[in-house]
Amino acid sequence: MTALIFDCDGVLADTERDGHRVAFNRTFEEFGVPVQWSEEAYGEALKIAGGKERMASLLTDEFVARAGLPTDPEGQREAVASWHRRKTEIYTEMVQQGRLPPRPGVARIAAEVIEAGWSVAVASTSSEASVRAVLEHVVGAGSASRFEVLAGDVVPKKKPAPDIYLLALERLGADPAGTLVIEDSRNGLLAAAGAGLPCLVTVNGYTEAEDFSEAVLVVTSLGDPGAEPTKVLSNRGVPDLGDYITVDDLNACLRVR
């Protein structure tokens, strides 16, 4: 069995700068939490995998005292959980309103590999509700129904730990030798590599300067016919690349070791 596993944020759609960041900031404002992440500050926050984990990283003793937040661990967990539930609601509304553009080539590649008989999945640290909303928005309800979705707290250790990709292999019943991951960040790449899976990286504005030396192929996007050509940033041996990524190119990625 051949399988393709997508990350969600930054891979399926450009969601971080004008999606998740905005939803976090609106949530903080609603709850009276005295922080607003700038684009630069959010770029730093993205080094922490998982929305709840990013929120919890704010809870230094000084910040807790200044914001009048609970000082006990259970109270802090409940506060973060409340913030995150509301943030997910805001973000999902944004997705449903069509405010976050799909990345080039994702819908096309998803349809083509499904037609070719590949298994497909999404493996993400975002909440399941957020991931399903983005997936359906990007690939359509029909293709989305074919995906195995692994998201949020489905595993105890988030990326860069390999756990979510190991679980994806188990759920799909897939052979690692026939499974390709598409990621956009170093944390995601390390998670895939830790699970023994080859990885194609599509960079975005937050991740383009990261180290992707373990990736089989690094490109600006998957691309689409007639659109802006895909630029190859790093290639460990995939031959005959054109202006956009094809299913043949994905198969070639699987052969690079």
Summary of the structure (lengths in Angstrom):
residues: 257
radius of gyration: 18.4
end to end distance: 18.4
largest distance: 59.1
contacts: 843
relative contact order: 0.16
helix: 46%
strand: 12%
